Amino acid sequence: MCGRVEPALPAPGPLSNEELMRHLHELQVRQIELEMQNAGLAEQEPLKNVLKSSRDRYAQLYEQAPVSYFSLTREGLITRVNVAACGWLQRDKDQLLGRRFEQFIALQAQGEFRRFSMRFLAVARGKYWKCGYSKMYWAAAASCASKPMSMWTAPACACW
């Protein structure tokens, strides 16, 4: 085997006209299939652009909203935070991401927050919630197959 390359397949013998026609037909069918797939992908491109634009607008709205937004895991870890929330807590994003949200709540209110979180995650799905200090705020739960359920809250923390 030194210095010699072995062929992967033996050299094919001469093909009959019938075999050539069958192979040609298979190639033509495959070409049509590929052209149809390519057309399908081209049709999806405008939709992809619309979705990207919508996602970008949502991200900008989240980031620049005048109220504090936090995204939390079920365990209460901060996964996303906007500019207003950083200003409110007087911390940089890097100082907040991955930290327990509860640590930014007054000690005497942490138990109530835990109870609220458990109730919230049990029923979730976009409702108005009332915290113990009589302030109302919007809370919603979102989940998708690739990410764990999150809590999305507006000026929620202002009530603690």
C-alpha positions as a LaTeX table, in Angstrom:
\begin{tabular}{lrrr}
\hline
Residue & $x$ (\AA) & $y$ (\AA) & $z$ (\AA) \\
\hline
Met1 & 0.00 & 0.00 & 0.00 \\
Cys2 & 2.97 & 2.35 & 0.26 \\
Gly3 & 2.61 & 5.19 & $-2.21$ \\
Arg4 & $-0.23$ & 3.49 & $-4.01$ \\
Val5 & $-3.84$ & 4.67 & $-4.01$ \\
Glu6 & $-6.46$ & 1.96 & $-4.10$ \\
Pro7 & $-9.58$ & 2.79 & $-6.12$ \\
Ala8 & $-12.74$ & 2.90 & $-3.99$ \\
Leu9 & $-14.77$ & 1.09 & $-6.64$ \\
Pro10 & $-13.75$ & $-1.02$ & $-9.57$ \\
Ala11 & $-13.90$ & 0.76 & $-12.91$ \\
Pro12 & $-17.37$ & 0.36 & $-14.41$ \\
Gly13 & $-17.74$ & $-1.58$ & $-17.59$ \\
Pro14 & $-19.51$ & $-0.22$ & $-20.61$ \\
Leu15 & $-23.17$ & 0.64 & $-19.95$ \\
Ser16 & $-26.01$ & $-0.35$ & $-22.19$ \\
Asn17 & $-28.24$ & 2.30 & $-23.73$ \\
Glu18 & $-31.01$ & 1.20 & $-21.36$ \\
Glu19 & $-28.76$ & 1.71 & $-18.30$ \\
Leu20 & $-27.61$ & 5.09 & $-19.60$ \\
Met21 & $-31.22$ & 6.19 & $-20.13$ \\
Arg22 & $-32.17$ & 5.01 & $-16.61$ \\
His23 & $-29.26$ & 6.96 & $-15.06$ \\
Leu24 & $-30.09$ & 10.01 & $-17.14$ \\
His25 & $-33.72$ & 9.84 & $-15.99$ \\
Glu26 & $-32.61$ & 9.53 & $-12.32$ \\
Leu27 & $-30.36$ & 12.57 & $-12.72$ \\
Gln28 & $-33.16$ & 14.58 & $-14.33$ \\
Val29 & $-35.57$ & 13.65 & $-11.52$ \\
Arg30 & $-32.96$ & 14.65 & $-8.93$ \\
Gln31 & $-32.33$ & 17.95 & $-10.73$ \\
Ile32 & $-36.07$ & 18.75 & $-10.67$ \\
Glu33 & $-36.23$ & 17.90 & $-6.96$ \\
Leu34 & $-33.28$ & 20.21 & $-6.23$ \\
Glu35 & $-34.80$ & 23.02 & $-8.30$ \\
Met36 & $-38.08$ & 22.67 & $-6.36$ \\
Gln37 & $-36.22$ & 22.76 & $-3.04$ \\
Asn38 & $-34.29$ & 25.83 & $-4.17$ \\
Ala39 & $-37.54$ & 27.57 & $-5.20$ \\
Gly40 & $-39.04$ & 26.72 & $-1.79$ \\
Leu41 & $-36.05$ & 28.22 & $-0.02$ \\
Ala42 & $-36.22$ & 31.34 & $-2.19$ \\
Glu43 & $-39.92$ & 31.76 & $-1.28$ \\
Gln44 & $-39.04$ & 31.59 & 2.42 \\
Glu45 & $-36.40$ & 34.33 & 2.22 \\
Pro46 & $-38.85$ & 37.29 & 2.43 \\
Leu47 & $-40.56$ & 35.67 & 5.43 \\
Lys48 & $-37.19$ & 35.13 & 7.05 \\
Asn49 & $-36.41$ & 38.84 & 6.58 \\
Val50 & $-39.76$ & 39.88 & 8.07 \\
Leu51 & $-39.21$ & 37.64 & 11.10 \\
Lys52 & $-35.68$ & 38.97 & 11.59 \\
Ser53 & $-36.92$ & 42.55 & 11.40 \\
Ser54 & $-39.69$ & 41.80 & 13.88 \\
Arg55 & $-37.24$ & 40.13 & 16.26 \\
Asp56 & $-34.88$ & 43.10 & 16.02 \\
Arg57 & $-37.71$ & 45.56 & 16.77 \\
Tyr58 & $-38.78$ & 43.47 & 19.77 \\
Ala59 & $-35.19$ & 43.33 & 21.06 \\
Gln60 & $-34.86$ & 47.11 & 20.71 \\
Leu61 & $-38.19$ & 47.66 & 22.48 \\
Tyr62 & $-37.10$ & 45.35 & 25.31 \\
Glu63 & $-33.70$ & 47.04 & 25.64 \\
Gln64 & $-34.89$ & 50.65 & 25.41 \\
Ala65 & $-38.21$ & 50.40 & 27.30 \\
Pro66 & $-38.66$ & 53.07 & 29.99 \\
Val67 & $-39.61$ & 50.37 & 32.51 \\
Ser68 & $-37.42$ & 47.64 & 33.99 \\
Tyr69 & $-37.58$ & 44.27 & 32.26 \\
Phe70 & $-36.03$ & 41.11 & 33.63 \\
Ser71 & $-36.07$ & 37.63 & 32.12 \\
Leu72 & $-35.66$ & 34.89 & 34.68 \\
Thr73 & $-35.30$ & 31.14 & 34.62 \\
Arg74 & $-37.61$ & 28.96 & 36.71 \\
Glu75 & $-34.89$ & 29.05 & 39.35 \\
Gly76 & $-34.94$ & 32.84 & 39.43 \\
Leu77 & $-31.64$ & 33.45 & 37.64 \\
Ile78 & $-31.47$ & 36.59 & 35.51 \\
Thr79 & $-30.95$ & 35.68 & 31.86 \\
Arg80 & $-31.76$ & 39.03 & 30.30 \\
Val81 & $-32.15$ & 42.57 & 31.58 \\
Asn82 & $-32.78$ & 45.91 & 29.91 \\
Val83 & $-31.16$ & 49.33 & 30.28 \\
Ala84 & $-33.86$ & 50.67 & 32.65 \\
Ala85 & $-33.40$ & 47.70 & 34.99 \\
Cys86 & $-29.63$ & 48.21 & 35.04 \\
Gly87 & $-30.15$ & 51.87 & 35.91 \\
Trp88 & $-32.74$ & 51.05 & 38.56 \\
Leu89 & $-30.41$ & 48.56 & 40.27 \\
Gln90 & $-27.34$ & 50.71 & 39.53 \\
Arg91 & $-25.48$ & 47.75 & 38.07 \\
Asp92 & $-23.96$ & 46.87 & 34.70 \\
Lys93 & $-25.55$ & 44.03 & 32.74 \\
Asp94 & $-22.56$ & 41.80 & 33.43 \\
Gln95 & $-23.13$ & 42.27 & 37.16 \\
Leu96 & $-26.75$ & 41.09 & 36.84 \\
Leu97 & $-26.75$ & 38.25 & 34.33 \\
Gly98 & $-26.63$ & 34.83 & 35.96 \\
Arg99 & $-27.38$ & 36.22 & 39.43 \\
Arg100 & $-30.43$ & 35.33 & 41.50 \\
Phe101 & $-33.09$ & 38.00 & 41.09 \\
Glu102 & $-34.17$ & 37.47 & 44.68 \\
Gln103 & $-30.94$ & 38.96 & 46.01 \\
Phe104 & $-32.09$ & 42.36 & 44.75 \\
Ile105 & $-35.33$ & 42.17 & 46.73 \\
Ala106 & $-35.55$ & 43.41 & 50.32 \\
Leu107 & $-34.94$ & 40.55 & 52.76 \\
Gln108 & $-38.39$ & 40.90 & 54.36 \\
Ala109 & $-40.06$ & 40.55 & 50.92 \\
Gln110 & $-38.09$ & 37.56 & 49.61 \\
Gly111 & $-40.49$ & 34.97 & 51.06 \\
Glu112 & $-43.43$ & 36.66 & 49.39 \\
Phe113 & $-41.50$ & 36.79 & 46.12 \\
Arg114 & $-40.81$ & 33.04 & 46.31 \\
Arg115 & $-44.51$ & 32.30 & 46.95 \\
Phe116 & $-45.51$ & 34.63 & 44.13 \\
Ser117 & $-43.02$ & 32.94 & 41.78 \\
Met118 & $-44.39$ & 29.50 & 42.59 \\
Arg119 & $-47.99$ & 30.64 & 41.98 \\
Phe120 & $-46.97$ & 32.48 & 38.85 \\
Leu121 & $-45.20$ & 29.51 & 37.31 \\
Ala122 & $-48.10$ & 27.24 & 38.22 \\
Val123 & $-50.68$ & 29.26 & 36.25 \\
Ala124 & $-48.60$ & 31.76 & 34.24 \\
Arg125 & $-49.57$ & 32.74 & 30.69 \\
Gly126 & $-50.04$ & 36.50 & 30.60 \\
Lys127 & $-52.15$ & 37.80 & 33.44 \\
Tyr128 & $-52.07$ & 40.80 & 35.70 \\
Trp129 & $-50.61$ & 39.99 & 39.08 \\
Lys130 & $-50.74$ & 41.88 & 42.32 \\
Cys131 & $-47.81$ & 41.85 & 44.69 \\
Gly132 & $-48.11$ & 42.28 & 48.44 \\
Tyr133 & $-47.57$ & 46.02 & 48.30 \\
Ser134 & $-50.69$ & 46.70 & 46.22 \\
Lys135 & $-48.97$ & 47.46 & 42.95 \\
Met136 & $-50.19$ & 45.82 & 39.78 \\
Tyr137 & $-47.89$ & 44.79 & 37.00 \\
Trp138 & $-47.98$ & 42.69 & 33.91 \\
Ala139 & $-46.32$ & 39.32 & 34.04 \\
Ala140 & $-46.14$ & 36.70 & 31.37 \\
Ala141 & $-44.49$ & 33.35 & 30.92 \\
Ala142 & $-42.87$ & 32.26 & 27.74 \\
Ser143 & $-41.24$ & 29.04 & 26.76 \\
Cys144 & $-40.02$ & 27.33 & 23.66 \\
Ala145 & $-38.62$ & 23.92 & 22.93 \\
Ser146 & $-35.00$ & 25.02 & 23.09 \\
Lys147 & $-35.20$ & 27.26 & 26.16 \\
Pro148 & $-36.58$ & 26.82 & 29.66 \\
Met149 & $-39.67$ & 28.71 & 30.76 \\
Ser150 & $-38.91$ & 32.28 & 31.70 \\
Met151 & $-40.72$ & 34.94 & 33.65 \\
Trp152 & $-40.97$ & 38.27 & 31.86 \\
Thr153 & $-41.92$ & 41.08 & 34.16 \\
Ala154 & $-42.38$ & 44.78 & 33.70 \\
Pro155 & $-41.96$ & 47.17 & 36.65 \\
Ala156 & $-42.51$ & 44.16 & 38.90 \\
Cys157 & $-39.55$ & 44.72 & 41.13 \\
Ala158 & $-40.61$ & 48.24 & 41.91 \\
Cys159 & $-43.13$ & 46.78 & 44.33 \\
Trp160 & $-40.46$ & 45.25 & 46.55 \\
\hline
\end{tabular}
